[in-house]
Amino acid sequence: MTRPDVAVVVLDTLRSDAFDRHFDWLPGLRFEHAFAPSHFTTPVHASLFTGRYPTEHAVRAKAREFDYPGPALAEQLSEAGYATRGWSANPNVSTEYGFDRGFREFRDAWKHDDFTAIFDWERHIQDTDPGLGRYLSGLAGCLSSDHRTVPSLRRGLEFKFDRERSPPDKGARSAVDAVRRLGPDSPAFLLLNLMEVHAPYVAPEEYLAERVESLPFELTLAEQPVDGERERAAYDACAAYLADVYRELFGVLRERFDYVITLSDHGHCFGEHGVVGHGYGVFPELTRVPLVVSGGPEGRSAAAVSLLDVHRTVLELAGVAPPEGARGVDLLADPDPRPCLTEYHGLYDYRLPELLEAGYSETRVERYDAELRGLAAGTGYYGYETQSGFVESGDGPADPEALLAELVAGLDAREPVGGGEASGALAARLEDLGYL
């Protein structure tokens, strides 16, 4: 039996509404009621790799290392003869946190040319006055021991003389070249994580005139209205840019891979529910995600599905049995609507002292650190827990809160082992992205 080549592409932080606006050209089977099992990158990727909910694999805000003792997706595929490769622009999905398990090759793209090793000309130009002094001080930065000198100088020349032909890259453009250079090994599995729509918002000038930072996370706990329209507009400009670059990347992928699964790991809030970012809650703006399987049947499905199902779908395509206890269904087998969970396991560990030092009371911080869950079901229902009660939209089960409690009770809970401390270049990149 010939086994297909499969690529999974994560468009990190891309909301469903932005996907609908800019990616209507993407062919395939489009799941219109797909949900992430959690609200941010690390636990969602662990779910993609295990077919388990965060409660079960125990990768979460306070335990970001991928230390699940069961088999990971790439390990199973590698054992089955697949050439497994990973390419991640997100430092949360990195070798430092153990997400390279089972990959024959895994590139932490955030470490290389367009990330921490290169002097940040985008920020420097924004933060300094125009004129010769801007470039002299930038030259000094390029010559510092913290940066690779020659690539940093090259980037400065591009910004000075040819910026329109050297747009800022957070993964997508480099991935085009990386995919073109792939060897002919088959069967092959590829994971890509692209960060174009993640803050800080940077895109070529024809999309976005200036770099825009995200709103501070502390506004989430301020319990007052938040105006995030400037950030939302910048985010949408980056989504438009990503869509244009991904059109080219998708074409290259389809030349090489039989199936391309495109998804987002989570969304983002711009003041909805008084929340900014994606560090708190299971609001639909965070958990409802785009999901398209290209290479098989085409059309649209309204059934509730989870990103857990990508794990099962890839294994089914590869002819590999799912590990014991793995959840999910084959997305290409016309799944019946079924309830799916979303989970929030509290604030990032490094946020707690930061918030207390900022003057927030222990009571308020503890309230926001409490677990929350949501329930997607049927063909349009989503109900979710908040600090002020249970919120619903769409036609759902008769007693959704009882069903939610039943599903949670049926999880095979695992206690987290460690926090996954960040240092050096990893900490610097996480700080730039707003995680530290």
C-alpha positions as CSV (number, residue, x, y, z in Angstrom):
1,M,0.0,0.0,0.0
2,T,1.3,3.4,-0.9
3,R,1.2,5.7,2.1
4,P,0.5,9.4,1.5
5,D,2.8,12.4,2.3
6,V,1.1,14.6,4.9
7,A,1.8,18.2,6.0
8,V,0.2,19.9,8.9
9,V,0.4,23.7,8.9
10,V,-0.4,25.7,12.0
11,L,-1.2,29.4,11.3
12,D,-0.4,30.4,14.8
13,T,-3.0,32.7,16.5
14,L,-5.3,33.1,13.5
15,R,-8.9,33.8,14.5
16,S,-11.7,32.1,12.5
17,D,-13.2,35.4,11.4
18,A,-9.9,36.6,10.0
19,F,-9.4,33.3,8.3
20,D,-12.9,33.5,6.7
21,R,-12.1,37.0,5.4
22,H,-8.7,36.3,3.9
23,F,-8.5,32.5,3.1
24,D,-11.7,31.9,1.1
25,W,-9.4,30.8,-1.7
26,L,-8.1,27.7,0.2
27,P,-9.5,24.5,-1.3
28,G,-10.4,21.4,0.7
29,L,-12.8,20.1,3.3
30,R,-13.5,23.1,5.6
31,F,-14.8,22.5,9.1
32,E,-16.8,25.5,10.2
33,H,-17.4,24.5,13.8
34,A,-13.8,23.4,14.8
35,F,-12.5,24.1,18.3
36,A,-9.0,24.0,19.9
37,P,-8.7,22.0,23.1
38,S,-7.2,25.0,24.8
39,H,-6.5,28.7,24.5
40,F,-2.8,28.9,23.7
41,T,-0.1,27.3,21.7
42,T,1.7,24.8,24.0
43,P,-1.2,22.6,25.2
44,V,-2.8,22.7,21.8
45,H,0.3,21.3,20.0
46,A,0.6,18.7,22.8
47,S,-3.0,17.7,21.9
48,L,-2.2,17.6,18.2
49,F,0.7,15.3,19.1
50,T,-1.1,13.0,21.5
51,G,-4.8,13.0,20.7
52,R,-5.5,13.9,24.3
53,Y,-7.0,16.9,26.2
54,P,-4.7,19.1,28.3
55,T,-6.0,17.6,31.5
56,E,-4.7,14.3,30.2
57,H,-1.3,15.2,28.7
58,A,-0.8,17.8,31.4
59,V,1.0,20.4,29.2
60,R,-0.4,23.7,30.2
61,A,0.3,27.3,31.3
62,K,2.3,26.2,34.4
63,A,3.9,23.2,32.8
64,R,4.9,24.0,29.2
65,E,7.4,21.1,28.6
66,F,6.1,18.3,26.4
67,D,6.8,15.4,28.7
68,Y,3.8,13.2,28.1
69,P,4.9,9.6,28.7
70,G,2.9,8.1,25.9
71,P,3.9,8.0,22.2
72,A,3.9,11.3,20.3
73,L,2.5,11.5,16.7
74,A,5.9,12.0,15.1
75,E,7.3,9.0,17.0
76,Q,4.6,6.7,15.7
77,L,5.0,8.0,12.2
78,S,8.8,7.6,12.3
79,E,8.5,4.0,13.5
80,A,6.1,3.4,10.6
81,G,8.8,4.5,8.1
82,Y,7.9,8.2,7.7
83,A,10.5,10.8,7.1
84,T,9.4,13.3,9.8
85,R,10.3,16.9,9.8
86,G,9.3,19.9,11.9
87,W,9.8,23.6,11.3
88,S,8.6,26.0,14.0
89,A,8.7,29.8,14.2
90,N,7.2,29.7,17.7
91,P,9.6,29.2,20.6
92,N,6.8,27.6,22.6
93,V,7.0,24.7,20.1
94,S,10.7,24.0,20.3
95,T,13.4,21.5,21.1
96,E,13.9,23.3,24.4
97,Y,10.4,22.2,25.4
98,G,10.6,18.7,24.0
99,F,8.4,19.2,20.9
100,D,11.0,17.7,18.6
101,R,10.2,14.1,19.9
102,G,10.1,11.7,17.0
103,F,11.1,14.2,14.3
104,R,14.1,13.1,12.2
105,E,14.7,16.8,11.6
106,F,13.3,19.7,13.6
107,R,14.3,23.3,13.0
108,D,13.7,25.9,15.7
109,A,13.2,28.6,13.0
110,W,12.9,31.4,15.6
111,K,16.6,30.9,16.4
112,H,17.8,31.7,13.0
113,D,18.0,34.4,10.4
114,D,14.8,36.3,11.0
115,F,14.6,36.0,14.7
116,T,16.7,36.5,17.8
117,A,20.1,36.1,16.2
118,I,19.5,39.1,13.9
119,F,19.5,42.7,15.1
120,D,15.9,43.9,15.3
121,W,15.9,46.7,12.7
122,E,12.0,46.9,12.7
123,R,11.9,47.9,16.3
124,H,15.1,50.0,16.1
125,I,13.7,52.1,13.2
126,Q,10.4,52.6,15.1
127,D,12.1,53.6,18.3
128,T,14.8,56.0,16.9
129,D,14.6,59.4,15.1
130,P,15.2,59.5,11.3
131,G,18.7,60.4,10.2
132,L,22.2,59.2,10.1
133,G,22.3,58.6,13.8
134,R,19.6,55.9,13.4
135,Y,21.9,53.8,11.2
136,L,25.0,54.5,13.2
137,S,23.4,53.3,16.4
138,G,22.0,50.3,14.5
139,L,25.5,49.5,13.2
140,A,26.7,49.4,16.8
141,G,23.9,47.0,17.6
142,C,24.8,44.8,14.7
143,L,28.4,44.6,15.9
144,S,27.5,43.6,19.4
145,S,28.2,40.0,20.6
146,D,24.4,39.4,20.9
147,H,23.9,39.3,17.1
148,R,25.2,37.7,14.0
149,T,27.0,40.6,12.4
150,V,26.9,39.9,8.7
151,P,23.2,38.9,8.5
152,S,22.3,41.8,10.7
153,L,24.2,44.3,8.5
154,R,22.5,42.8,5.4
155,R,19.1,43.2,7.0
156,G,20.0,46.9,7.8
157,L,20.9,47.5,4.1
158,E,17.6,45.9,3.0
159,F,15.7,48.3,5.3
160,K,17.6,51.3,4.1
161,F,17.5,50.7,0.4
162,D,15.2,47.8,-0.5
163,R,12.6,47.2,2.2
164,E,9.7,46.4,-0.2
165,R,11.6,43.4,-1.5
166,S,12.6,42.1,2.0
167,P,9.4,42.1,4.1
168,P,9.6,41.1,7.7
169,D,9.4,37.3,8.1
170,K,7.9,35.4,11.0
171,G,8.0,32.0,9.3
172,A,6.0,31.9,6.1
173,R,8.4,33.2,3.5
174,S,11.3,31.1,4.9
175,A,9.0,28.1,4.9
176,V,8.5,28.5,1.2
177,D,12.2,28.0,0.6
178,A,12.4,25.3,3.2
179,V,9.7,23.2,1.6
180,R,11.2,23.7,-1.9
181,R,14.5,22.2,-0.5
182,L,12.9,19.1,1.0
183,G,14.3,15.8,-0.2
184,P,12.3,13.2,-2.1
185,D,11.9,10.9,0.9
186,S,8.5,9.3,0.9
187,P,6.3,8.7,2.9
188,A,6.9,12.1,4.5
189,F,5.3,14.0,7.4
190,L,5.9,17.8,7.9
191,L,4.8,20.1,10.6
192,L,5.0,23.9,10.1
193,N,4.2,26.6,12.6
194,L,4.0,30.2,11.2
195,M,3.8,33.3,13.3
196,E,2.8,36.1,10.9
197,V,-0.4,37.1,12.9
198,H,1.1,36.9,16.3
199,A,2.0,40.1,18.1
200,P,4.1,42.2,17.8
201,Y,2.3,43.0,14.5
202,V,4.8,43.5,11.6
203,A,4.1,43.3,7.9
204,P,5.4,44.9,4.7
205,E,4.6,48.6,4.4
206,E,1.9,48.0,1.8
207,Y,0.0,46.0,4.4
208,L,1.0,47.8,7.6
209,A,2.9,51.1,7.8
210,E,4.4,50.5,11.3
211,R,5.1,47.9,13.9
212,V,2.2,47.7,16.5
213,E,2.7,46.1,19.9
214,S,0.0,44.2,21.6
215,L,-2.0,45.6,24.5
216,P,-0.6,44.7,27.9
217,F,-2.0,41.5,29.4
218,E,-2.7,43.2,32.7
219,L,-5.7,44.8,31.0
220,T,-7.5,41.4,31.2
221,L,-7.7,41.7,34.9
222,A,-8.6,45.4,35.0
223,E,-12.3,44.5,34.7
224,Q,-13.1,47.5,32.6
225,P,-13.8,48.1,28.9
226,V,-10.8,47.7,26.6
227,D,-10.3,49.5,23.3
228,G,-8.3,47.1,21.0
229,E,-9.3,48.5,17.6
230,R,-5.8,49.7,16.7
231,E,-4.3,46.3,17.5
232,R,-7.2,44.5,15.7
233,A,-6.6,46.5,12.5
234,A,-2.9,45.7,12.6
235,Y,-3.7,42.0,13.2
236,D,-6.0,42.0,10.3
237,A,-3.3,43.6,8.1
238,C,-0.9,40.8,9.1
239,A,-3.6,38.2,8.4
240,A,-4.0,39.6,4.9
241,Y,-0.3,39.4,4.4
242,L,-0.2,35.8,5.7
243,A,-2.9,34.8,3.3
244,D,-1.0,36.1,0.3
245,V,2.2,34.4,1.3
246,Y,0.4,31.2,2.3
247,R,-1.2,31.0,-1.2
248,E,2.3,30.6,-2.6
249,L,3.4,28.2,0.2
250,F,0.3,26.1,-0.2
251,G,1.0,25.7,-3.9
252,V,4.5,24.4,-3.1
253,L,3.1,22.1,-0.4
254,R,0.5,20.6,-2.7
255,E,3.2,19.8,-5.3
256,R,5.0,17.8,-2.7
257,F,2.3,16.5,-0.3
258,D,-0.8,14.4,-0.9
259,Y,-2.6,16.0,2.0
260,V,-2.2,19.4,3.6
261,I,-4.0,20.1,6.8
262,T,-4.3,23.8,7.6
263,L,-5.3,25.0,11.0
264,S,-4.9,27.6,13.7
265,D,-4.0,26.6,17.2
266,H,-6.0,29.3,18.9
267,G,-7.4,32.8,18.4
268,H,-7.0,36.2,20.1
269,C,-9.1,38.8,22.0
270,F,-9.0,42.5,21.3
271,G,-11.2,43.6,24.1
272,E,-14.1,41.2,23.8
273,H,-15.4,40.2,27.2
274,G,-12.9,42.7,28.6
275,V,-10.0,40.5,27.6
276,V,-6.9,41.1,25.5
277,G,-4.5,38.5,24.2
278,H,-4.9,34.7,24.5
279,G,-3.7,34.1,28.0
280,Y,-7.1,33.7,29.8
281,G,-10.4,32.0,29.3
282,V,-12.2,29.7,26.8
283,F,-14.1,32.5,25.0
284,P,-15.1,31.5,21.4
285,E,-12.7,34.2,20.0
286,L,-9.9,32.0,21.5
287,T,-11.1,28.5,21.0
288,R,-13.0,28.4,17.7
289,V,-10.4,27.9,15.0
290,P,-10.0,27.4,11.2
291,L,-9.5,23.8,10.0
292,V,-9.2,22.7,6.4
293,V,-8.1,19.3,5.0
294,S,-6.9,19.6,1.4
295,G,-6.2,16.6,-0.8
296,G,-9.3,14.5,-0.2
297,P,-13.0,15.4,-0.5
298,E,-14.0,19.1,-0.7
299,G,-16.9,20.9,0.8
300,R,-18.0,22.2,4.2
301,S,-18.9,20.5,7.4
302,A,-20.9,22.1,10.3
303,A,-20.2,19.2,12.7
304,A,-18.5,20.0,16.0
305,V,-14.9,18.8,15.7
306,S,-11.7,19.3,17.7
307,L,-8.1,19.7,16.8
308,L,-7.7,16.4,18.6
309,D,-9.1,14.9,15.4
310,V,-6.1,16.0,13.4
311,H,-4.0,13.4,15.4
312,R,-6.4,10.6,14.5
313,T,-6.8,11.7,10.9
314,V,-3.0,11.8,10.2
315,L,-2.6,8.3,11.8
316,E,-5.5,6.9,9.7
317,L,-3.9,8.4,6.5
318,A,-0.6,6.7,7.4
319,G,-2.2,3.4,8.3
320,V,-1.0,3.6,11.9
321,A,-3.1,2.5,14.8
322,P,-3.9,5.2,17.4
323,P,-2.3,4.7,20.8
324,E,-4.4,3.4,23.6
325,G,-6.6,6.2,25.2
326,A,-6.2,8.6,22.3
327,R,-9.3,10.5,21.5
328,G,-10.5,12.0,18.2
329,V,-12.1,10.8,15.0
330,D,-11.0,10.6,11.4
331,L,-12.0,14.0,9.8
332,L,-12.2,12.4,6.4
333,A,-14.7,9.8,7.5
334,D,-17.6,12.2,7.7
335,P,-17.7,12.4,11.5
336,D,-21.0,12.7,13.4
337,P,-21.5,15.7,15.5
338,R,-20.3,15.0,19.0
339,P,-19.4,17.1,22.1
340,C,-15.8,18.4,22.3
341,L,-14.1,20.1,25.2
342,T,-12.1,23.3,25.5
343,E,-9.9,23.9,28.6
344,Y,-8.2,26.7,30.5
345,H,-5.9,25.6,33.3
346,G,-5.0,29.0,34.8
347,L,-2.6,31.8,34.2
348,Y,1.0,31.5,33.1
349,D,3.2,30.8,36.1
350,Y,5.4,33.9,35.5
351,R,2.3,36.1,35.5
352,L,1.4,35.5,39.1
353,P,4.2,37.5,40.8
354,E,4.0,40.1,38.1
355,L,0.4,40.8,38.7
356,L,0.8,40.8,42.5
357,E,3.6,43.3,42.1
358,A,1.4,45.5,39.9
359,G,-1.1,45.8,42.8
360,Y,-3.7,43.2,42.0
361,S,-5.1,41.5,45.0
362,E,-4.4,37.8,45.7
363,T,-8.2,37.2,45.6
364,R,-8.5,38.7,42.1
365,V,-5.4,36.8,40.8
366,E,-6.7,33.5,42.3
367,R,-10.1,34.1,40.6
368,Y,-8.5,34.5,37.2
369,D,-6.2,31.5,37.9
370,A,-9.1,29.1,38.4
371,E,-9.8,26.5,35.8
372,L,-12.5,27.0,33.1
373,R,-14.0,24.8,30.4
374,G,-16.2,24.9,27.4
375,L,-18.4,22.6,25.4
376,A,-18.8,22.5,21.6
377,A,-21.6,20.3,20.3
378,G,-24.0,19.7,17.4
379,T,-23.6,21.9,14.4
380,G,-23.3,25.3,16.0
381,Y,-23.5,25.1,19.8
382,Y,-20.8,26.4,22.1
383,G,-21.3,26.9,25.9
384,Y,-18.5,27.9,28.2
385,E,-17.7,28.9,31.7
386,T,-16.7,32.4,32.8
387,Q,-16.2,34.1,36.1
388,S,-19.8,35.4,36.0
389,G,-21.5,32.2,34.9
390,F,-22.1,29.8,32.0
391,V,-22.6,31.5,28.5
392,E,-24.2,29.8,25.5
393,S,-24.8,30.3,21.8
394,G,-26.6,28.1,19.4
395,D,-28.9,25.1,19.9
396,G,-27.3,22.6,22.3
397,P,-28.0,19.7,24.6
398,A,-30.8,19.8,27.1
399,D,-28.4,20.2,30.1
400,P,-25.0,21.3,28.8
401,E,-23.5,22.0,32.2
402,A,-24.3,18.5,33.3
403,L,-22.8,17.1,30.0
404,L,-19.7,19.2,30.5
405,A,-19.2,17.9,34.0
406,E,-19.7,14.3,32.8
407,L,-17.1,14.7,30.1
408,V,-14.6,16.3,32.4
409,A,-15.1,13.5,34.9
410,G,-14.3,11.0,32.2
411,L,-10.9,12.4,31.4
412,D,-7.8,10.4,32.4
413,A,-6.2,13.2,34.4
414,R,-2.4,13.5,34.7
415,E,-0.6,15.7,37.1
416,P,1.9,18.1,35.5
417,V,5.6,17.3,36.2
418,G,7.5,20.6,35.6
419,G,7.2,24.2,34.5
420,G,9.6,24.3,31.6
421,E,11.9,27.2,32.5
422,A,13.1,29.6,29.8
423,S,16.5,31.2,29.6
424,G,18.8,32.8,27.0
425,A,17.6,33.2,23.5
426,L,14.4,31.4,24.3
427,A,13.5,33.8,27.0
428,A,14.3,36.8,24.8
429,R,12.1,35.6,22.0
430,L,9.2,34.7,24.4
431,E,9.5,38.2,25.9
432,D,9.3,39.8,22.4
433,L,6.1,37.8,21.8
434,G,4.6,38.9,25.1
435,Y,4.9,35.6,27.0
436,L,7.4,36.9,29.5
